[in-house]
Amino acid sequence: GFYSWFNMLSTDPAYGYPVENPPLPSTMSTSLAHGSIVRIVGQNMTDLLGKDEGDSSMTSSNTVVWHGGGVRDYTWETADLGPHRKVAIMAGVLWNDTGLYTGAGTTHRPEPVQLGPLCHECSAGTSLPCNLANIAALVSHARMEIMTPLGQWSTLSRDPWFAGTPVNASEPWERFWPKGLSILAADYDGLVMAMGAFPELVGQRMDVLAAAYSEPDMLDTFVQIGENGGGWAKSGEYLLYVQKIVKSGKPYFISAVSEKAWGVWQTSCSMAYTSACSISNAEVVVGGAATELISASDSDGFVEAMSDILLQQGLFAASRIGDFRVYIYDGVFGCPTEIKESSQLGLSACPPVLDNNAV
């Protein structure tokens, strides 16, 4: 469902063209290319959508691309999904004195919620791998909603589709995301814009939350992570994935929040068999290790987390996880440089070599 396309732009001022600029040849919004629906090439918006909807689509699309580019959401229809929302990032370009727009769009809905061990519901209060995946999916889903022209912060606090709490939460309501997972967003001055778990705190200052969590540098940490391209953070007993967003020229951070306690450990369970309990315990250990690694605040913390995992210390002591061992590989299934160059670890801590040709 992810594709890119080029469409000729209309230079009619009625469609958002900035008339103060020199006019370009009008090409009636003819589609030049489309990566997933080839049949629309050569047609224009009126052919595809009818005059009223075609004119409306041209107006909104042209206004976006002629004014620096941006995000636009719109209604689309397919045989599989029927009418549904889509969202695209669009930009205008000039080629051979002709105005075009290019865009990449996708269906505006999150990935399916990941299940926990043995297909049970994933607990948002744990560091299970399924919860890490759900955290990342939620923050991306919410970020795209805010980037749309009509995206409202209140939606992230109150709409269950974004793990929000409805206004009438005392009445039965359908929960899309696992309980305990929610959005936290604020501007760079610390004003809380959205908080799905506690909507009543919207409008408060981040220092109120920082005091509650005994994290005085919470805002500075989240802003720094956002400025560095986004990433994971720990705050007390909570795990967050933080991203930066700019709306109406103003910077914000947006994050998905969950507790990071370990999953439920099945006692009296041997890892020597592929039983239900050993499969569940394996996910608990791997998820715990992944959480410690991705939430390390700096390179020293990263190496420290690797040391605990590989030398079976702290959370990963044999007295805690039994015979389970966690190995850490780089992107090509080799020994990570941080392990080889660590004075604490060294080559002896490198994981077993994975050889596809080994018998």
NUDRENMAR-893351 format. One record per residue (C-alpha): residue in three letters; x, y, z. Coordinates in pm, 1 decimal. Each point is the difference from the previous one (the first is absolute). Layout:
BEGIN
REC  residuo        c1        c2        c3
REC      ALA         X         Y         Z
...
END
This chain:
BEGIN
REC  residuo        c1        c2        c3
REC      GLY       0.0       0.0       0.0
REC      PHE     300.3     232.4       1.0
REC      TYR      65.8     174.8    -327.2
REC      SER     115.1     319.6    -165.3
REC      TRP    -140.0     192.4    -291.6
REC      PHE      38.2     309.9    -212.9
REC      ASN    -294.6     211.9    -103.1
REC      MET      -5.9     311.4    -214.1
REC      LEU    -105.1     301.8     202.4
REC      SER    -278.5     231.1    -102.4
REC      THR     107.9     364.4     -12.7
REC      ASP    -352.4     129.4      38.0
REC      PRO      -7.0     237.8     304.7
REC      ALA    -327.0    -166.7     102.4
REC      TYR     201.6    -312.3      78.7
REC      GLY     241.4     170.3     235.0
REC      TYR     263.0     116.4    -249.2
REC      PRO     182.1     309.4     137.5
REC      VAL     -87.3     255.9    -268.4
REC      GLU     288.9     230.7      95.1
REC      ASN     240.6    -250.2    -159.2
REC      PRO      49.4     -27.1    -378.8
REC      PRO    -265.7    -228.0    -148.3
REC      LEU      94.8    -345.4    -124.8
REC      PRO    -161.3    -200.1    -281.1
REC      SER    -329.1    -147.6     115.1
REC      THR     -10.3    -379.4     -34.3
REC      MET    -336.6     -79.0     157.2
REC      SER     146.5    -206.2     286.1
REC      THR      78.5    -295.6    -223.7
REC      SER     150.8    -299.6     176.0
REC      LEU     346.8     -82.1    -132.6
REC      ALA      88.5    -299.9     213.4
REC      HIS    -138.0    -208.0     283.6
REC      GLY     184.5    -288.5     154.6
REC      SER    -298.7    -207.5     113.8
REC      ILE    -295.7     101.0    -224.1
REC      VAL     136.4      10.7    -352.8
REC      ARG    -345.3      37.4    -156.2
REC      ILE     -33.5     362.6     118.3
REC      VAL     301.3     120.3    -201.4
REC      GLY    -120.4     248.7    -262.0
REC      GLN    -316.7      86.4     191.3
REC      ASN     -62.6     316.7     200.2
REC      MET    -175.3      53.5     331.3
REC      THR    -336.3      69.6    -162.0
REC      ASP      22.1    -329.2    -192.0
REC      LEU      80.3    -188.3     318.3
REC      LEU    -220.1     165.0     261.1
REC      GLY    -266.4     199.4    -181.3
REC      LYS      -8.3     379.2     -29.4
REC      ASP     -93.3      98.1     357.1
REC      GLU     232.3    -238.2     181.2
REC      GLY     267.7      42.9    -267.1
REC      ASP      -5.4     378.2      41.0
REC      SER      12.9     -34.4     379.1
REC      SER     294.1    -239.0     -19.0
REC      MET     187.2     227.6    -241.3
REC      THR     -56.0     301.4     224.7
REC      SER     135.7    -164.0     312.5
REC      SER     288.5    -177.6    -175.2
REC      ASN     112.9     305.1    -193.9
REC      THR     -21.6     225.0     304.4
REC      VAL     227.5    -238.3     191.5
REC      VAL     264.2     -38.3    -269.4
REC      TRP      11.7     363.0    -115.8
REC      HIS      65.3     117.8     354.0
REC      GLY     304.2    -203.4      92.1
REC      GLY    -142.0    -352.9       7.7
REC      GLY    -155.4    -185.0     287.9
REC      VAL    -237.0    -274.2     110.7
REC      ARG    -351.6     -47.4    -128.9
REC      ASP    -262.9    -256.4      95.4
REC      TYR    -286.4    -101.7    -223.9
REC      THR    -262.9    -266.5     -63.0
REC      TRP      83.3    -291.6    -228.4
REC      GLU    -182.0    -318.8     -89.9
REC      THR     119.1    -348.6     -90.3
REC      ALA    -169.7    -336.0     -42.6
REC      ASP     175.6    -136.7     309.5
REC      LEU     -56.8     288.4     241.4
REC      GLY    -292.2     194.6    -147.7
REC      PRO       2.5     376.5      79.2
REC      HIS     284.9      83.3     235.8
REC      ARG     243.7     276.0      93.0
REC      LYS     336.9      35.1    -164.1
REC      VAL     282.1     240.1      77.6
REC      ALA     278.5     121.8    -227.1
REC      ILE     307.1     219.2      22.8
REC      MET       0.8     227.0    -306.5
REC      ALA     243.4     244.9    -155.3
REC      GLY      -1.2     214.4    -315.3
REC      VAL     283.5     -11.1    -253.7
REC      LEU      77.3     171.0    -330.0
REC      TRP     112.8    -196.8    -303.4
REC      ASN      33.3     137.6    -353.3
REC      ASP    -197.6     311.6     100.8
REC      THR    -285.5    -220.1     112.8
REC      GLY    -134.0     -21.9     354.0
REC      LEU     -38.2    -347.0     144.7
REC      TYR     -66.6    -144.4     338.6
REC      THR     145.3    -313.9     142.7
REC      GLY    -128.8    -183.4     299.5
REC      ALA      30.1    -318.0     199.8
REC      GLY    -308.9    -122.2     178.0
REC      THR    -133.4    -284.5     206.0
REC      THR    -319.4    -111.5     170.9
REC      HIS     -50.1     202.8     317.0
REC      ARG     -25.8    -280.8     250.8
REC      PRO     251.6    -160.8     234.9
REC      GLU     162.5    -336.3     -40.4
REC      PRO    -200.8    -283.8     155.2
REC      VAL      61.2     -19.0     373.3
REC      GLN     267.8    -260.5      71.8
REC      LEU     -93.7    -291.8     219.7
REC      GLY     197.3    -132.9     294.1
REC      PRO     151.0    -345.9      58.3
REC      LEU    -208.2    -287.1    -139.0
REC      CYS    -240.6     248.7    -160.2
REC      HIS    -125.4     138.5     330.9
REC      GLU     -82.5     371.0      31.7
REC      CYS     316.2     207.6      29.5
REC      SER      35.7     170.3     336.2
REC      ALA      89.9     368.8     -24.3
REC      GLY     145.7     -14.8     348.7
REC      THR     294.0    -216.4    -105.0
REC      SER     317.2       7.5    -207.1
REC      LEU    -115.1    -285.7    -223.8
REC      PRO     101.9      27.5    -369.5
REC      CYS    -366.1      41.4     -96.8
REC      ASN     -28.4     307.7     223.4
REC      LEU     310.7     159.9    -154.0
REC      ALA    -155.5     -44.6    -344.5
REC      ASN    -334.3     143.2     116.2
REC      ILE     166.9     306.6     155.7
REC      ALA     176.9      83.1    -327.2
REC      ALA    -317.3     -57.5    -202.5
REC      LEU    -213.5     224.4     222.9
REC      VAL     234.2     299.9      -4.4
REC      SER      31.5     -16.2    -380.6
REC      HIS    -377.4     -26.2     -38.0
REC      ALA     -62.5     296.8     232.2
REC      ARG     276.8     210.8    -156.7
REC      MET    -150.8     -36.7    -346.7
REC      GLU    -342.6     105.7     130.8
REC      ILE     140.2     322.2     146.4
REC      MET     186.3      76.8    -322.8
REC      THR    -325.2       9.8    -197.9
REC      PRO    -147.2     349.4     -49.2
REC      LEU    -293.3     -61.8     235.2
REC      GLY     182.8    -218.3     251.5
REC      GLN     -88.7      97.4     358.4
REC      TRP     199.6     -75.2     316.2
REC      SER    -322.6     -73.8     185.8
REC      THR     -56.1    -297.1    -231.0
REC      LEU     309.8    -171.4     139.1
REC      SER    -129.0      42.8     355.9
REC      ARG    -360.3    -105.8     -58.5
REC      ASP     -24.3    -231.3    -302.1
REC      PRO      51.7    -373.9      74.0
REC      TRP     138.6     -42.2    -354.4
REC      PHE     302.4     188.5     133.6
REC      ALA      -9.6    -167.6     344.9
REC      GLY    -187.4     297.5     144.1
REC      THR    -252.7      -2.3     284.2
REC      PRO    -355.9      92.0    -109.5
REC      VAL    -182.7     284.2     171.9
REC      ASN    -259.6    -249.0     127.0
REC      ALA     256.4    -258.1     106.7
REC      SER    -232.6    -129.3     271.5
REC      GLU    -218.1    -148.2    -274.4
REC      PRO     105.4    -311.0    -199.9
REC      TRP     233.8      79.9    -288.4
REC      GLU     203.4    -200.9    -246.4
REC      ARG     372.9       0.4      69.5
REC      PHE     216.4     -24.9    -311.5
REC      TRP     341.8       5.3     170.8
REC      PRO     106.3    -207.4     303.8
REC      LYS     -88.5     161.2     332.5
REC      GLY     291.1     201.3     139.5
REC      LEU     129.0     130.7    -331.5
REC      SER     -61.9     369.8     -75.8
REC      ILE     127.4     320.9    -160.6
REC      LEU     187.8     281.5     174.8
REC      ALA      77.9     317.8    -195.1
REC      ALA     119.4     348.1      94.1
REC      ASP     150.7     308.0    -157.8
REC      TYR     364.5      86.9      54.2
REC      ASP     -97.1     240.0     280.9
REC      GLY    -149.0    -287.8     195.4
REC      LEU    -374.1      59.2     -55.2
REC      VAL    -176.8    -337.3     -13.5
REC      MET    -201.3     -24.1    -325.2
REC      ALA    -126.4    -358.6      22.3
REC      MET      -6.5    -271.5     263.9
REC      GLY    -209.6    -303.7     -77.6
REC      ALA      26.9    -158.2     344.6
REC      PHE     -91.2     318.2     191.0
REC      PRO    -174.4     250.6    -231.2
REC      GLU     -69.4     224.1     298.5
REC      LEU     372.8      87.9       9.4
REC      VAL      -8.5     163.0    -344.8
REC      GLY      96.6     363.8      42.2
REC      GLN     222.0     -74.5     298.7
REC      ARG     377.8      44.5      -7.5
REC      MET     245.1    -283.2     -51.1
REC      ASP     170.0      90.5     327.9
REC      VAL    -312.1    -128.7     179.4
REC      LEU      52.7    -340.9    -162.8
REC      ALA     374.1      17.8      56.3
REC      ALA     -55.1      49.0     372.6
REC      ALA    -248.1    -288.5      14.4
REC      TYR     247.1    -233.3    -172.3
REC      SER     306.3     143.7     181.1
REC      GLU     150.0      79.6    -340.7
REC      PRO      99.8     370.6      10.3
REC      ASP     165.7     -12.6    -345.0
REC      MET    -293.3    -171.7    -171.2
REC      LEU     -83.5     285.1    -239.5
REC      ASP     361.1      67.0     -96.3
REC      THR      55.2    -370.6     -62.2
REC      PHE    -304.7     -34.6    -224.6
REC      VAL      85.1     315.4    -196.6
REC      GLN     355.6    -121.7     -55.2
REC      ILE    -121.5    -339.4    -121.3
REC      GLY    -241.4     170.6    -240.0
REC      GLU     271.5     228.3    -134.8
REC      ASN     227.5    -300.3     -53.2
REC      GLY    -253.3    -169.1    -225.5
REC      GLY    -216.5    -180.1     254.6
REC      GLY      62.6    -302.8     219.6
REC      TRP     -68.9    -186.9     320.8
REC      ALA      11.7     137.0     353.3
REC      LYS     -50.9    -124.9     354.8
REC      SER    -179.1     208.6     258.7
REC      GLY     -26.0    -172.5     335.2
REC      GLU    -189.9    -322.5     -60.9
REC      TYR    -122.2     116.4    -339.7
REC      LEU     128.2     -53.6    -352.8
REC      LEU     -69.5     251.7    -277.8
REC      TYR      67.1      35.9    -369.9
REC      VAL      44.9     371.1     -73.3
REC      GLN     -19.9     186.3    -332.0
REC      LYS      11.1     366.3     -97.6
REC      ILE    -282.5     161.2    -192.9
REC      VAL     -35.0     352.0    -140.9
REC      LYS    -353.7     132.8     -39.4
REC      SER     -75.8     353.1    -116.3
REC      GLY     370.2      78.6      29.8
REC      LYS      19.9     -97.5     368.7
REC      PRO     199.9    -299.7     133.3
REC      TYR    -148.4    -264.6     226.8
REC      PHE      97.2    -344.2     120.9
REC      ILE    -246.2    -285.8     -21.9
REC      SER      47.1    -335.7     169.5
REC      ALA    -170.9    -327.0      78.5
REC      VAL      30.6    -108.3     363.3
REC      SER     -12.6    -337.9     172.7
REC      GLU     127.0    -157.0     317.3
REC      LYS     313.6    -208.2     -47.1
REC      ALA     -35.0    -272.8     263.0
REC      TRP     109.1    -347.6    -104.3
REC      GLY    -262.9    -238.2    -127.6
REC      VAL    -136.2    -275.8     220.1
REC      TRP     271.2    -261.5      58.3
REC      GLN    -115.9    -363.2      -8.6
REC      THR     169.8    -173.0     292.9
REC      SER      99.4    -367.6       7.1
REC      CYS      34.3       6.8    -376.5
REC      SER     285.5    -164.5    -188.8
REC      MET     141.8     167.5    -309.4
REC      ALA     101.0    -344.7    -128.1
REC      TYR    -341.1     -51.8    -157.8
REC      THR    -217.4     201.4    -239.4
REC      SER    -279.9      10.8     252.7
REC      ALA    -239.9     291.7      36.3
REC      CYS     177.4     124.6     310.8
REC      SER     349.0       0.4    -155.3
REC      ILE    -123.4     187.8    -307.2
REC      SER    -161.3     260.6     226.0
REC      ASN     313.5      33.7     214.5
REC      ALA     218.2      42.1    -308.4
REC      GLU    -208.3     300.8    -107.1
REC      VAL      23.7     146.4     351.1
REC      VAL     380.8     -22.2      -1.3
REC      VAL      47.4     131.5    -353.5
REC      GLY    -245.9     284.0      56.7
REC      GLY     171.7      96.5     324.4
REC      ALA     339.2       2.5    -171.5
REC      ALA    -129.0     205.6    -293.1
REC      THR    -155.6     253.3     237.6
REC      GLU     325.4      48.5     193.3
REC      LEU     198.9      46.6    -321.9
REC      ILE    -229.0     235.8    -189.5
REC      SER     -67.1     222.1     300.2
REC      ALA     366.2      53.6      93.5
REC      SER      56.9     375.0      14.6
REC      ASP     357.8      -3.7    -131.2
REC      SER     276.6    -230.3    -126.5
REC      ASP     122.2     -77.2     351.8
REC      GLY    -349.8    -103.0     102.7
REC      PHE     -27.2    -213.7    -313.3
REC      VAL     322.0    -188.1      80.6
REC      GLU    -109.7     -36.8     362.5
REC      ALA    -328.6    -154.6    -113.0
REC      MET     185.7    -237.4    -232.4
REC      SER     231.5     -99.5     285.2
REC      ASP    -291.3     -86.9     227.4
REC      ILE    -162.6    -204.9    -275.5
REC      LEU     309.2    -189.6    -116.8
REC      LEU     164.5     -50.8     338.8
REC      GLN    -333.6     -96.9     158.7
REC      GLN      -6.8     275.5     258.6
REC      GLY    -278.7     205.3     156.8
REC      LEU    -332.6     -66.2    -171.1
REC      PHE     162.4    -274.4    -205.5
REC      ALA     161.8    -197.6     280.7
REC      ALA     -28.9    -376.4     -28.7
REC      SER    -190.4      -2.0     328.7
REC      ARG    -267.9     205.7    -173.4
REC      ILE     -18.6    -137.9    -355.9
REC      GLY     130.2    -353.4      54.0
REC      ASP     170.8    -162.2    -297.4
REC      PHE    -115.9     261.0    -250.5
REC      ARG     278.7     192.7    -174.6
REC      VAL     -37.4     311.6    -214.1
REC      TYR     244.3      58.0    -285.8
REC      ILE      48.4     335.8    -172.3
REC      TYR      89.3      25.8    -369.6
REC      ASP      62.7     291.6    -232.7
REC      GLY    -199.2      59.7    -318.8
REC      VAL     183.7    -275.8    -193.0
REC      PHE      -9.2    -253.2     285.2
REC      GLY     355.5      68.7     103.3
REC      CYS     148.1     105.4     331.9
REC      PRO     -81.1     367.3      73.4
REC      THR     297.0     235.9      14.1
REC      GLU    -109.2     119.5     345.4
REC      ILE      50.7    -352.4     133.9
REC      LYS     337.7     -60.2    -165.5
REC      GLU     140.2     335.6     114.2
REC      SER    -140.6      -7.9     353.7
REC      SER     250.2     -49.6     281.8
REC      GLN    -275.0    -177.9     195.3
REC      LEU    -100.2    -236.2    -279.3
REC      GLY     241.4     -56.2    -287.5
REC      LEU       3.8    -284.4    -253.8
REC      SER     -87.7    -261.5     259.1
REC      ALA    -344.8     156.2      31.6
REC      CYS     -71.2     -14.4    -374.3
REC      PRO    -305.8    -209.3     -93.2
REC      PRO      24.1    -333.0    -182.6
REC      VAL      62.4      41.2    -372.9
REC      LEU    -308.7     -62.6    -210.4
REC      ASP      99.4    -191.4    -313.0
REC      ASN    -270.6     -96.6    -245.5
REC      ASN     228.2    -272.7    -136.3
REC      ALA      66.1    -157.0     338.4
REC      VAL    -138.3    -348.9      50.7
END
